[in-house]
Amino acid sequence: MKLILIPALVLVIAAVPAAQGEIPPWIKEVAAFWASGEIDDAEFVAAIEYLIDAGVISVGDAEALSADSITIGFIPVEKADELTPKAEALALFLEERMPGIDVEIVVPTSYEAIIEGIRFGHIDAAFMDTGPAWITHSRTGAEVVLAEVVGGKINYQATAWVLADDDSVDTIEDTLGKRVAFTSITGSSGFVRPVGGLVSSGAISIPGDDIVALEMALSDSFEEHTFAGGYKAALELLLGGKVDVAFGSDIAPAKYLDEQDRARVKAAAISGAVPSHAFVVGPDVTESEEKALVSALIELNREEYNHILRDLYGAEALLPTTTAMHVGDFGSNIDRLAGLDALMLDK
C-alpha cells in the first residue's frame, strides 16, 4: 500500500509525542537539517527512532478511547461554510477508525474560542497556526503532537525581498531605517520572525508592554512601515517602488508573481524558519485517547485517504513531533512582541 511522503516513518510507527524526557540538542539540529534538506530521510528517521527508544516519543497501537466523543477545532476562517464540509469529511474518517466515538467539529472565527475551549475541556484537540499553538501551549499546557508537511518540509523560511538591483540589504538588520512592507502584524514570516529577531538582538527596543508600544518601536525603527495584507500585496508594493523591502516567505514570489516580476526581485536576507501548521492535543485528553486519535490521523498519509488531508489546508502528510521539536524557539518571538498574542487570538 503506497504512502505519501516519509513512508519509512509512517509504515513503521504510529507515534504519539509525549513529553517524557529531555530532547538532546543534536536531535533538534537533525530536525532542522532535515527540514532544510541538508540530511536525508533515513538520518531523520534514525533520530526519531532514538527518541522512541528514549521514551520521548511513545509508540503503540491505537487504543480504544475512554470517552464516547471527541471535539476537534479547526483554524479560524471568516467563511466557515467553505471549510465545514472538509472538516466534516475528516470527522467521518476518524469515526470509521474509532468505532463508537462521535467526532464533533468546531470551526470558529477566532482562536480565542479554541483556546478557551481547550482550557475548559470543551475542545479536545485542534489544528492551529504555529503562533496560536504556542500561545495555547503556554496558557493551557496543550501539546503539539503532529506537524503538517508541505512541499516536503515542516517549515518555511522568513525572507526579506528587495529589488534585484538593490545591494544595500545583506542582513535583517540592514532593513532598519528603510521603507518596509510587512504582510500583517500577526504574519509569522511577514512580521513575527523578522521583527522578533530584531528585538532579540537588541536592534529594536519596545518601550512598553502593549501593542501601542510595539507600534511606536516600529515607527522609530523604520523610515516607513505598512501592513500590506498578504504576501502578494507586500511584493506588489516593492515592485511598485512604494517600499524598499517586502517581508514574507521564501516561496512567495514563485507562488504569487509571474516570471517577469520574479526576475525583478531577490531574496536579500533570511531571518529564520517558521514552523508549519500543528495539531494540538489538550491537557485533559488521556494517553490512550491521544494514541488512538493520532494513530487514526496518521492514516491520512496513505494514498487512498490523503485527499481528505490535502483538502483541509493543502498539507501532504502529518509528521509526529513534540512542541519543543516543532515550535522550537519560534514561540519566543511571539513572547518578545508586546501585545501580539491578543491580536493573534482575535484574527
Residue frames as qw, qx, qy, qz and C-alpha x, y, z in Angstrom:
[[0.000, 0.889, 0.458, 0.000, 0.00, 0.00, 0.00],
 [0.456, 0.433, -0.003, 0.778, 1.57, 3.25, -1.16],
 [0.347, -0.744, -0.369, 0.436, 2.11, 6.08, 1.33],
 [0.277, 0.886, 0.083, 0.363, 2.51, 9.79, 0.74],
 [0.072, 0.797, -0.409, 0.437, 5.93, 11.13, 1.84],
 [0.212, -0.531, 0.705, -0.420, 8.01, 9.89, 4.76],
 [0.848, -0.053, -0.391, -0.354, 6.90, 6.26, 4.14],
 [0.554, 0.151, -0.729, 0.373, 9.58, 4.72, 6.33],
 [0.090, -0.151, 0.538, -0.824, 8.29, 6.66, 9.30],
 [0.638, -0.054, 0.041, -0.767, 4.59, 6.09, 8.73],
 [0.807, 0.068, -0.541, -0.226, 4.82, 2.37, 7.99],
 [0.502, 0.143, -0.738, 0.428, 7.00, 1.53, 10.93],
 [0.169, -0.234, -0.659, 0.694, 5.33, 3.52, 13.70],
 [0.195, -0.762, -0.424, -0.450, 2.19, 5.25, 14.74],
 [0.477, -0.040, -0.450, 0.753, 3.98, 7.61, 17.07],
 [0.264, -0.871, -0.337, -0.240, 2.50, 9.92, 19.62],
 [0.310, 0.477, -0.398, 0.720, 4.73, 12.61, 21.10],
 [0.635, -0.710, -0.295, -0.075, 4.65, 12.57, 24.87],
 [0.134, 0.793, -0.398, 0.441, 6.93, 14.85, 26.80],
 [0.908, -0.409, -0.096, -0.007, 8.52, 12.11, 28.87],
 [0.778, -0.287, 0.096, 0.550, 12.16, 13.05, 28.55],
 [0.078, -0.786, 0.190, 0.584, 14.63, 15.67, 27.51],
 [0.769, 0.614, 0.144, 0.104, 15.30, 16.18, 23.81],
 [0.661, -0.333, 0.211, 0.639, 19.08, 16.25, 23.18],
 [0.113, 0.759, -0.140, -0.626, 20.35, 19.32, 21.29],
 [0.123, -0.273, 0.785, 0.542, 21.65, 17.13, 18.46],
 [0.274, 0.467, 0.840, 0.033, 18.11, 15.87, 17.83],
 [0.187, 0.846, 0.261, -0.425, 16.92, 19.45, 17.33],
 [0.034, -0.626, 0.505, 0.593, 19.82, 20.06, 14.94],
 [0.245, 0.052, 0.911, 0.327, 18.96, 16.92, 12.98],
 [0.271, 0.681, 0.660, -0.167, 15.35, 18.06, 12.69],
 [0.118, 0.845, -0.046, -0.520, 16.46, 21.47, 11.42],
 [0.127, -0.429, 0.722, 0.528, 18.89, 19.95, 8.93],
 [0.295, 0.291, 0.895, 0.165, 16.20, 17.56, 7.65],
 [0.246, 0.795, 0.456, -0.315, 13.67, 20.39, 7.25],
 [0.114, 0.828, -0.253, -0.487, 16.20, 22.41, 5.24],
 [0.872, 0.475, -0.075, -0.088, 17.14, 19.43, 3.06],
 [0.079, 0.776, -0.619, 0.090, 20.69, 19.10, 4.40],
 [0.232, -0.237, 0.938, -0.101, 20.23, 15.48, 5.52],
 [0.416, -0.053, -0.728, -0.542, 18.15, 12.67, 4.05],
 [0.726, -0.368, -0.141, -0.563, 15.03, 10.96, 5.37],
 [0.841, -0.068, -0.514, 0.156, 16.96, 7.93, 6.66],
 [0.361, 0.175, -0.490, 0.774, 19.04, 10.06, 9.03],
 [0.369, -0.323, 0.116, -0.864, 15.94, 11.87, 10.26],
 [0.844, -0.239, -0.336, -0.343, 14.06, 8.61, 10.86],
 [0.686, 0.043, -0.579, 0.439, 17.06, 7.33, 12.82],
 [0.030, 0.244, -0.388, 0.888, 16.76, 10.37, 15.09],
 [0.655, -0.277, -0.093, -0.697, 13.04, 9.73, 15.57],
 [0.859, -0.103, -0.501, -0.018, 13.78, 6.11, 16.45],
 [0.398, 0.172, -0.568, 0.700, 16.28, 7.32, 19.07],
 [0.317, -0.261, 0.229, -0.883, 13.51, 9.42, 20.67],
 [0.825, -0.189, -0.325, -0.421, 11.23, 6.37, 20.67],
 [0.751, 0.009, -0.580, 0.314, 13.87, 4.26, 22.41],
 [0.218, 0.175, -0.460, 0.843, 14.48, 7.06, 24.91],
 [0.120, -0.553, -0.780, 0.266, 10.78, 7.30, 25.71],
 [0.025, 0.308, 0.029, -0.951, 10.41, 10.90, 24.49],
 [0.571, 0.127, -0.355, -0.729, 8.02, 9.68, 21.79],
 [0.533, -0.052, 0.790, -0.300, 5.75, 6.85, 22.90],
 [0.370, 0.206, -0.702, -0.572, 4.71, 4.23, 20.37],
 [0.345, 0.105, 0.871, -0.333, 1.73, 1.98, 20.41],
 [0.016, -0.361, -0.803, -0.474, -1.24, 0.65, 18.51],
 [0.324, -0.366, -0.098, -0.867, -4.41, 2.68, 18.62],
 [0.091, -0.184, -0.883, 0.423, -6.28, 2.02, 21.84],
 [0.144, -0.677, -0.668, -0.273, -9.97, 2.44, 22.48],
 [0.024, -0.443, 0.150, -0.884, -10.97, 5.88, 23.64],
 [0.132, -0.277, -0.811, 0.498, -12.42, 6.03, 27.13],
 [0.277, 0.371, 0.202, -0.863, -14.72, 8.87, 26.08],
 [0.513, 0.459, 0.725, 0.037, -17.69, 8.49, 23.76],
 [0.400, 0.878, 0.220, 0.146, -16.99, 11.71, 21.87],
 [0.558, -0.309, 0.105, 0.763, -14.12, 13.96, 20.91],
 [0.252, 0.930, 0.237, -0.124, -14.25, 17.57, 19.71],
 [0.641, -0.019, 0.262, 0.721, -11.73, 18.94, 17.22],
 [0.099, 0.878, 0.110, -0.454, -11.21, 22.62, 16.46],
 [0.692, 0.407, 0.330, 0.496, -10.00, 23.99, 13.14],
 [0.344, -0.103, 0.051, 0.932, -8.03, 27.05, 12.07],
 [0.201, 0.675, 0.442, -0.555, -10.42, 30.04, 12.23],
 [0.240, 0.197, 0.573, 0.759, -11.80, 31.29, 8.92],
 [0.264, 0.175, 0.108, -0.943, -14.17, 34.11, 8.03],
 [0.702, 0.124, -0.316, -0.626, -16.27, 31.83, 5.80],
 [0.448, -0.267, 0.813, -0.260, -16.83, 28.77, 7.96],
 [0.823, 0.328, 0.281, -0.369, -19.23, 27.29, 5.42],
 [0.601, 0.649, -0.450, -0.121, -16.34, 26.74, 3.00],
 [0.111, 0.473, -0.841, 0.240, -14.22, 24.76, 5.47],
 [0.646, -0.168, 0.505, -0.547, -17.01, 22.93, 7.29],
 [0.930, 0.245, -0.072, -0.264, -17.65, 20.25, 4.61],
 [0.577, 0.513, -0.594, 0.227, -13.92, 19.44, 4.54],
 [0.182, -0.405, 0.696, -0.563, -13.80, 19.25, 8.33],
 [0.815, -0.025, 0.273, -0.511, -16.88, 17.01, 8.30],
 [0.841, 0.375, -0.383, -0.078, -15.14, 14.65, 5.87],
 [0.268, 0.453, -0.734, 0.430, -12.27, 14.33, 8.35],
 [0.507, -0.249, 0.525, -0.636, -14.72, 13.71, 11.20],
 [0.919, 0.142, -0.017, -0.367, -16.39, 10.87, 9.29],
 [0.659, 0.458, -0.575, 0.158, -12.97, 9.37, 8.52],
 [0.000, -0.411, 0.719, -0.560, -11.99, 9.43, 12.19],
 [0.713, -0.126, 0.342, -0.599, -15.29, 7.93, 13.30],
 [0.902, 0.258, -0.291, -0.185, -14.68, 4.99, 10.95],
 [0.579, 0.382, -0.621, 0.366, -11.32, 4.39, 12.61],
 [0.018, -0.146, 0.695, -0.704, -12.52, 4.91, 16.16],
 [0.405, -0.381, -0.736, -0.387, -15.77, 2.88, 16.37],
 [0.447, -0.628, -0.610, 0.186, -18.25, 4.13, 18.92],
 [0.325, -0.421, -0.137, 0.836, -16.71, 7.60, 19.06],
 [0.266, 0.871, 0.405, 0.088, -18.67, 10.64, 17.93],
 [0.496, -0.090, 0.089, 0.859, -16.27, 13.19, 16.41],
 [0.089, 0.911, 0.380, -0.132, -17.56, 16.75, 16.65],
 [0.536, 0.267, 0.132, 0.790, -16.04, 19.72, 14.82],
 [0.130, -0.869, -0.258, 0.403, -15.71, 23.39, 15.70],
 [0.509, 0.373, 0.252, 0.734, -14.86, 25.99, 13.04],
 [0.211, -0.785, -0.340, 0.473, -14.63, 29.32, 14.91],
 [0.381, 0.864, 0.105, 0.311, -13.93, 32.82, 13.67],
 [0.022, -0.843, 0.430, -0.322, -11.15, 33.46, 16.21],
 [0.575, 0.211, -0.738, 0.284, -8.50, 31.48, 18.07],
 [0.244, -0.334, 0.523, -0.745, -9.75, 32.72, 21.43],
 [0.837, -0.092, 0.001, -0.539, -12.70, 30.34, 21.15],
 [0.847, 0.191, -0.491, 0.069, -10.37, 27.39, 20.58],
 [0.305, 0.354, -0.640, 0.610, -8.02, 28.27, 23.42],
 [0.457, -0.258, 0.400, -0.752, -10.84, 28.83, 25.90],
 [0.898, 0.017, -0.198, -0.393, -12.46, 25.62, 24.68],
 [0.721, 0.229, -0.595, 0.271, -9.27, 23.66, 25.32],
 [0.020, 0.380, -0.564, 0.732, -8.75, 25.36, 28.68],
 [0.564, -0.135, 0.407, -0.706, -12.20, 24.35, 29.95],
 [0.353, -0.062, 0.934, -0.006, -12.29, 20.93, 28.29],
 [0.626, 0.533, 0.309, -0.478, -14.91, 21.72, 25.64],
 [0.679, 0.654, -0.311, -0.120, -12.42, 21.17, 22.80],
 [0.909, -0.313, 0.232, 0.146, -10.05, 18.20, 22.94],
 [0.610, -0.154, 0.439, 0.642, -7.69, 18.91, 20.05],
 [0.350, 0.873, 0.165, -0.296, -7.22, 21.38, 17.19],
 [0.665, 0.357, 0.215, 0.620, -5.39, 22.26, 14.01],
 [0.188, -0.930, -0.115, 0.294, -3.62, 25.59, 14.54],
 [0.448, 0.791, -0.240, 0.340, -1.13, 28.05, 13.10],
 [0.684, 0.061, -0.496, 0.532, 2.17, 27.88, 14.95],
 [0.016, 0.380, -0.284, 0.880, 1.76, 31.19, 16.78],
 [0.666, -0.372, 0.012, -0.647, -1.62, 30.39, 18.34],
 [0.893, -0.082, -0.440, 0.046, -0.39, 26.84, 19.02],
 [0.462, 0.207, -0.502, 0.702, 2.42, 28.29, 21.12],
 [0.293, -0.357, 0.211, -0.861, 0.00, 30.56, 22.98],
 [0.843, -0.251, -0.244, -0.409, -2.30, 27.59, 23.62],
 [0.781, 0.038, -0.516, 0.349, 0.65, 25.58, 24.95],
 [0.216, 0.280, -0.422, 0.835, 1.69, 28.45, 27.22],
 [0.432, -0.296, 0.127, -0.842, -1.81, 29.13, 28.56],
 [0.860, -0.151, -0.013, -0.487, -3.28, 25.63, 28.85],
 [0.487, -0.426, 0.763, -0.001, -0.46, 23.09, 28.78],
 [0.867, 0.430, 0.175, -0.184, -1.68, 21.66, 25.46],
 [0.483, -0.450, 0.616, 0.430, 0.99, 19.89, 23.41],
 [0.541, 0.575, -0.396, -0.470, 1.83, 19.80, 19.71],
 [0.745, -0.148, 0.649, -0.029, 1.70, 16.17, 18.56],
 [0.680, 0.379, 0.527, 0.341, 1.67, 16.43, 14.76],
 [0.042, -0.605, 0.210, 0.767, 3.14, 18.83, 12.20],
 [0.716, 0.635, 0.224, -0.184, 1.87, 19.38, 8.68],
 [0.533, -0.220, 0.538, 0.615, 4.29, 18.51, 5.88],
 [0.471, 0.828, 0.201, -0.228, 4.05, 20.94, 2.95],
 [0.487, 0.804, -0.342, 0.001, 6.37, 20.78, -0.03],
 [0.843, 0.125, -0.442, 0.280, 8.26, 18.01, 1.73],
 [0.290, 0.290, -0.470, 0.781, 9.09, 20.29, 4.68],
 [0.388, -0.644, -0.634, 0.179, 7.75, 21.09, 8.12],
 [0.200, -0.749, -0.151, 0.613, 8.76, 24.74, 7.93],
 [0.524, 0.704, 0.226, 0.423, 9.48, 27.59, 5.55],
 [0.543, -0.131, -0.133, 0.819, 11.92, 30.50, 5.67],
 [0.001, -0.923, -0.279, 0.267, 11.05, 34.06, 6.64],
 [0.615, 0.154, 0.306, 0.710, 12.67, 36.15, 3.91],
 [0.032, 0.776, 0.073, -0.626, 13.30, 39.83, 3.19],
 [0.615, 0.456, 0.499, 0.406, 12.80, 40.57, -0.51],
 [0.061, -0.709, 0.091, 0.696, 14.30, 43.56, -2.35],
 [0.649, 0.721, -0.062, -0.234, 14.56, 44.67, -5.97],
 [0.946, 0.138, 0.063, 0.285, 17.15, 42.71, -7.95],
 [0.511, 0.594, -0.135, 0.606, 19.46, 45.72, -8.36],
 [0.395, -0.820, 0.156, -0.383, 19.42, 46.65, -4.66],
 [0.733, 0.165, -0.549, 0.366, 22.66, 45.64, -2.93],
 [0.107, -0.585, 0.353, -0.722, 22.07, 47.58, 0.28],
 [0.760, -0.368, 0.260, -0.469, 20.50, 44.71, 2.25],
 [0.485, 0.332, -0.808, 0.044, 22.56, 41.69, 3.29],
 [0.207, -0.131, -0.862, 0.443, 21.15, 41.07, 6.77],
 [0.211, -0.728, -0.645, -0.102, 17.83, 41.64, 8.51],
 [0.356, -0.639, -0.210, 0.649, 19.49, 44.48, 10.45],
 [0.236, -0.055, 0.390, 0.888, 20.10, 46.25, 7.13],
 [0.056, -0.602, -0.677, -0.420, 16.34, 46.72, 6.74],
 [0.293, -0.701, -0.414, 0.501, 16.29, 49.15, 9.66],
 [0.088, -0.558, 0.093, 0.820, 15.74, 52.73, 8.55],
 [0.005, 0.000, -0.715, -0.699, 14.16, 51.65, 5.27],
 [0.627, 0.072, 0.002, -0.776, 10.61, 51.68, 3.92],
 [0.012, -0.108, 0.994, 0.007, 9.26, 48.20, 4.60],
 [0.693, -0.102, -0.240, -0.672, 6.11, 46.20, 3.95],
 [0.251, -0.127, 0.913, -0.295, 5.03, 43.50, 6.38],
 [0.218, -0.265, -0.847, -0.406, 2.31, 41.04, 5.44],
 [0.503, -0.689, -0.300, -0.427, 0.27, 41.64, 8.61],
 [0.203, -0.675, 0.508, -0.495, 1.03, 42.29, 12.26],
 [0.806, -0.261, 0.465, -0.256, 0.23, 38.63, 13.03],
 [0.822, 0.494, -0.268, -0.092, 2.06, 37.21, 9.99],
 [0.880, -0.391, 0.174, 0.207, 4.58, 34.55, 11.03],
 [0.718, 0.078, 0.256, 0.643, 7.14, 35.04, 8.24],
 [0.248, 0.676, 0.272, 0.638, 6.00, 38.52, 7.24],
 [0.224, -0.810, 0.107, -0.531, 6.34, 40.04, 10.72],
 [0.797, -0.587, 0.082, -0.117, 6.77, 37.82, 13.79],
 [0.911, -0.050, 0.054, 0.407, 10.01, 36.07, 12.81],
 [0.515, 0.497, -0.040, 0.697, 11.93, 39.09, 11.40],
 [0.197, -0.757, 0.102, -0.614, 10.81, 41.66, 13.98],
 [0.850, -0.522, 0.007, -0.070, 11.05, 39.17, 16.84],
 [0.855, 0.081, -0.048, 0.511, 14.63, 38.50, 15.78],
 [0.267, 0.622, -0.074, 0.732, 15.44, 42.21, 15.67],
 [0.529, -0.733, 0.069, -0.423, 14.05, 42.64, 19.18],
 [0.944, -0.291, -0.027, 0.154, 16.04, 39.64, 20.39],
 [0.723, 0.249, -0.056, 0.642, 19.29, 41.05, 19.01],
 [0.319, -0.615, -0.241, 0.680, 18.65, 44.43, 20.60],
 [0.244, 0.156, 0.424, 0.858, 18.31, 46.17, 17.24],
 [0.321, -0.535, -0.353, -0.697, 14.74, 47.15, 18.13],
 [0.122, -0.081, -0.723, 0.676, 13.65, 48.21, 21.62],
 [0.299, -0.589, -0.613, -0.433, 9.98, 48.20, 22.62],
 [0.049, 0.267, -0.413, 0.870, 9.26, 50.98, 25.18],
 [0.585, -0.138, 0.269, -0.752, 6.36, 49.26, 26.93],
 [0.234, -0.048, 0.968, -0.079, 4.31, 46.11, 27.25],
 [0.542, 0.520, 0.547, -0.369, 1.34, 46.67, 24.95],
 [0.626, 0.473, 0.503, 0.363, 0.57, 46.89, 21.25],
 [0.121, 0.991, 0.056, 0.022, 0.88, 50.69, 21.28],
 [0.419, -0.739, 0.456, 0.265, 4.49, 50.35, 22.43],
 [0.683, 0.054, 0.631, 0.365, 5.16, 47.83, 19.67],
 [0.450, 0.779, 0.368, 0.235, 3.77, 50.20, 17.04],
 [0.124, -0.972, 0.167, 0.107, 5.92, 53.03, 18.44],
 [0.596, -0.454, 0.566, 0.344, 9.00, 50.83, 18.17],
 [0.641, 0.396, 0.557, 0.349, 8.23, 50.11, 14.53],
 [0.230, 0.952, 0.166, 0.120, 7.85, 53.81, 13.75],
 [0.321, -0.867, 0.344, 0.164, 11.18, 54.54, 15.44],
 [0.654, -0.295, 0.631, 0.296, 13.00, 51.70, 13.65],
 [0.503, 0.330, 0.640, 0.478, 11.88, 52.11, 10.04],
 [0.020, -0.058, 0.197, 0.979, 11.57, 55.14, 7.76],
 [0.638, 0.004, -0.077, -0.767, 8.09, 53.89, 6.90],
 [0.094, -0.032, 0.994, -0.038, 6.24, 50.66, 7.58],
 [0.624, 0.056, -0.129, -0.769, 2.98, 49.28, 6.28],
 [0.475, 0.009, 0.865, -0.163, 0.94, 46.12, 6.72],
 [0.217, 0.205, -0.602, -0.741, 0.13, 45.15, 3.17],
 [0.767, 0.052, 0.188, -0.612, -2.37, 42.40, 3.96],
 [0.961, 0.097, 0.258, -0.027, -0.54, 39.43, 2.45],
 [0.662, -0.234, 0.461, 0.543, 2.48, 38.10, 0.58],
 [0.463, 0.519, 0.503, 0.513, 1.34, 39.24, -2.85],
 [0.033, -0.965, -0.224, -0.131, 0.35, 42.70, -1.69],
 [0.507, -0.750, 0.226, 0.360, 3.72, 43.24, 0.02],
 [0.608, -0.033, 0.530, 0.591, 5.61, 42.18, -3.11],
 [0.311, 0.735, 0.463, 0.385, 3.47, 44.45, -5.27],
 [0.219, -0.969, -0.026, 0.114, 4.40, 47.41, -3.07],
 [0.581, -0.477, 0.431, 0.499, 8.05, 46.50, -3.59],
 [0.520, 0.298, 0.595, 0.535, 7.66, 46.18, -7.35],
 [0.131, 0.870, 0.392, 0.267, 5.80, 49.48, -7.47],
 [0.404, 0.405, -0.225, 0.789, 8.59, 51.33, -5.68],
 [0.457, -0.742, -0.147, -0.468, 6.43, 52.10, -2.66],
 [0.723, -0.645, 0.247, -0.016, 8.76, 50.25, -0.27],
 [0.188, 0.709, -0.678, -0.047, 12.40, 49.13, -0.22],
 [0.030, 0.194, -0.969, 0.150, 11.80, 45.77, 1.46],
 [0.760, -0.169, -0.214, -0.590, 8.95, 43.25, 1.43],
 [0.248, -0.316, 0.864, -0.303, 8.88, 40.68, 4.22],
 [0.852, 0.098, -0.074, -0.510, 7.37, 37.26, 3.56],
 [0.884, -0.176, 0.432, 0.016, 8.12, 33.62, 2.87],
 [0.307, -0.444, 0.668, 0.512, 10.84, 32.11, 0.73],
 [0.313, 0.252, 0.842, 0.361, 8.30, 30.78, -1.79],
 [0.226, 0.692, 0.401, -0.557, 6.09, 33.89, -2.07],
 [0.209, 0.576, -0.376, -0.695, 7.41, 35.23, -5.42],
 [0.023, 0.090, -0.934, -0.346, 7.17, 31.80, -7.04],
 [0.103, 0.452, 0.868, -0.177, 3.58, 31.49, -5.86],
 [0.131, 0.787, 0.442, -0.409, 2.27, 34.99, -6.49],
 [0.090, 0.747, -0.263, -0.604, 4.38, 36.64, -9.21],
 [0.852, 0.518, 0.063, -0.040, 4.68, 35.95, -12.93],
 [0.861, 0.036, 0.075, 0.502, 8.04, 35.08, -14.43],
 [0.344, 0.673, 0.024, 0.654, 8.82, 38.66, -15.45],
 [0.364, -0.816, 0.109, -0.436, 8.17, 40.10, -12.00],
 [0.909, -0.387, 0.034, 0.150, 10.00, 37.25, -10.27],
 [0.739, 0.286, -0.006, 0.610, 13.13, 38.30, -12.16],
 [0.060, 0.767, -0.027, 0.638, 12.81, 41.80, -10.69],
 [0.569, -0.714, 0.220, -0.343, 13.15, 40.72, -7.04],
 [0.618, 0.285, -0.686, 0.257, 15.68, 38.77, -5.00],
 [0.753, -0.590, -0.284, 0.058, 15.98, 37.30, -1.53],
 [0.187, 0.792, -0.344, 0.469, 18.25, 39.64, 0.43],
 [0.041, -0.378, 0.757, -0.532, 18.20, 38.10, 3.91],
 [0.663, -0.302, -0.648, -0.222, 16.62, 35.21, 5.79],
 [0.295, -0.582, 0.391, -0.649, 15.58, 35.74, 9.39],
 [0.242, -0.216, 0.894, -0.310, 14.81, 32.12, 10.24],
 [0.203, -0.173, -0.917, -0.297, 12.45, 29.19, 9.96],
 [0.528, -0.095, 0.197, -0.821, 8.70, 29.35, 10.54],
 [0.238, 0.010, 0.966, -0.095, 7.10, 26.05, 11.57],
 [0.288, -0.207, -0.690, -0.631, 4.15, 24.66, 9.61],
 [0.650, -0.386, -0.068, -0.651, 0.61, 24.24, 10.96],
 [0.062, 0.225, -0.907, 0.350, 0.38, 21.99, 14.01],
 [0.659, -0.403, -0.517, -0.369, -2.15, 19.59, 15.52],
 [0.051, -0.402, 0.587, -0.701, -2.50, 20.25, 19.24],
 [0.591, -0.366, -0.714, -0.088, -3.96, 17.96, 21.92],
 [0.352, -0.726, 0.093, -0.583, -5.41, 19.43, 25.11],
 [0.015, 0.430, -0.778, 0.458, -4.21, 18.56, 28.63],
 [0.665, -0.092, 0.468, -0.575, -7.44, 16.73, 29.55],
 [0.836, 0.316, -0.347, -0.286, -7.02, 14.13, 26.78],
 [0.811, -0.421, 0.407, -0.007, -5.83, 10.80, 28.21],
 [0.185, -0.522, 0.741, 0.381, -2.79, 8.99, 26.87],
 [0.435, 0.200, 0.867, 0.138, -4.93, 6.23, 25.33],
 [0.391, 0.808, 0.383, -0.221, -7.20, 8.80, 23.68],
 [0.050, 0.830, -0.364, -0.419, -4.21, 10.67, 22.31],
 [0.315, -0.275, 0.849, 0.323, -2.69, 7.50, 20.89],
 [0.459, 0.458, 0.761, 0.015, -5.95, 6.45, 19.23],
 [0.293, 0.889, 0.179, -0.304, -6.54, 9.88, 17.73],
 [0.008, -0.761, 0.509, 0.402, -3.02, 10.39, 16.39],
 [0.410, -0.086, 0.876, 0.240, -2.82, 6.83, 15.06],
 [0.465, 0.638, 0.611, -0.059, -6.04, 7.48, 13.14],
 [0.197, 0.918, -0.054, -0.341, -4.81, 10.82, 11.79],
 [0.250, -0.541, 0.689, 0.412, -1.57, 9.27, 10.54],
 [0.563, 0.301, 0.759, 0.125, -3.70, 7.05, 8.30],
 [0.371, 0.871, 0.159, -0.278, -4.34, 10.21, 6.27],
 [0.121, -0.679, 0.585, 0.425, -0.80, 9.83, 4.94],
 [0.517, 0.101, 0.824, 0.207, -1.96, 6.80, 2.96],
 [0.037, -0.022, 0.548, 0.836, -2.68, 7.41, -0.69],
 [0.158, -0.472, -0.797, -0.343, -6.33, 6.37, -0.57],
 [0.293, -0.784, -0.504, 0.213, -7.12, 8.82, 2.25],
 [0.459, -0.186, -0.006, 0.869, -4.64, 11.59, 1.54],
 [0.035, 0.499, 0.418, 0.758, -7.16, 13.75, -0.34],
 [0.437, -0.777, -0.451, -0.035, -9.01, 14.37, 2.94],
 [0.561, -0.538, -0.070, 0.625, -5.88, 15.92, 4.45],
 [0.349, 0.079, 0.342, 0.869, -4.96, 17.90, 1.33],
 [0.080, -0.676, -0.543, -0.492, -8.47, 19.32, 1.06],
 [0.449, -0.758, -0.372, 0.292, -8.22, 20.83, 4.54],
 [0.177, -0.916, 0.128, 0.337, -5.15, 23.06, 4.30],
 [0.598, 0.736, -0.313, -0.046, -3.07, 21.65, 1.44],
 [0.385, -0.616, 0.685, -0.048, -0.75, 19.56, 3.62],
 [0.619, 0.353, -0.658, -0.243, 0.78, 16.43, 2.11],
 [0.700, -0.118, -0.682, 0.174, 1.29, 14.49, 5.33],
 [0.514, -0.788, 0.097, -0.325, 1.29, 14.64, 9.12],
 [0.590, 0.359, -0.603, 0.398, 4.54, 14.08, 11.00],
 [0.700, -0.618, -0.339, 0.117, 4.67, 13.02, 14.68],
 [0.363, 0.502, -0.279, 0.734, 6.54, 15.60, 16.72],
 [0.427, -0.563, -0.535, 0.463, 6.61, 17.50, 20.02],
 [0.014, -0.983, -0.176, 0.046, 6.12, 21.13, 20.98],
 [0.431, -0.724, 0.340, 0.418, 9.86, 21.54, 21.57],
 [0.557, -0.019, 0.641, 0.528, 10.86, 19.91, 18.30],
 [0.337, 0.625, 0.580, 0.400, 8.35, 21.69, 16.07],
 [0.056, -0.975, -0.197, -0.088, 7.83, 25.12, 17.58],
 [0.705, 0.120, -0.166, 0.679, 11.36, 25.38, 18.96],
 [0.293, -0.319, -0.228, 0.872, 12.44, 28.97, 19.57],
 [0.001, 0.442, 0.489, 0.752, 9.72, 30.44, 17.36],
 [0.391, -0.732, -0.557, -0.029, 7.48, 30.90, 20.37],
 [0.469, -0.481, -0.188, 0.717, 9.98, 33.25, 21.97],
 [0.163, 0.180, 0.335, 0.910, 9.49, 35.66, 19.05],
 [0.319, -0.647, -0.538, -0.436, 5.83, 35.97, 19.97],
 [0.575, -0.625, -0.399, 0.345, 6.67, 36.46, 23.65],
 [0.442, -0.196, 0.011, 0.875, 9.02, 39.33, 22.76],
 [0.003, -0.308, -0.395, -0.866, 6.43, 41.30, 20.77],
 [0.106, 0.194, 0.592, -0.775, 4.26, 43.17, 23.26],
 [0.510, 0.348, 0.260, -0.742, 0.51, 42.73, 22.79],
 [0.343, 0.300, -0.705, -0.543, 0.87, 40.39, 19.84],
 [0.017, 0.099, 0.990, -0.101, -0.70, 37.35, 21.49],
 [0.328, 0.491, 0.539, -0.601, -4.04, 39.14, 21.87],
 [0.412, 0.542, -0.295, -0.671, -4.02, 40.16, 18.21],
 [0.175, 0.213, -0.923, -0.268, -3.27, 36.61, 17.11],
 [0.140, 0.265, 0.907, -0.295, -6.21, 35.26, 19.05],
 [0.361, 0.585, 0.317, -0.653, -8.57, 37.83, 17.53],
 [0.166, 0.410, -0.575, -0.688, -7.57, 37.25, 13.92]]
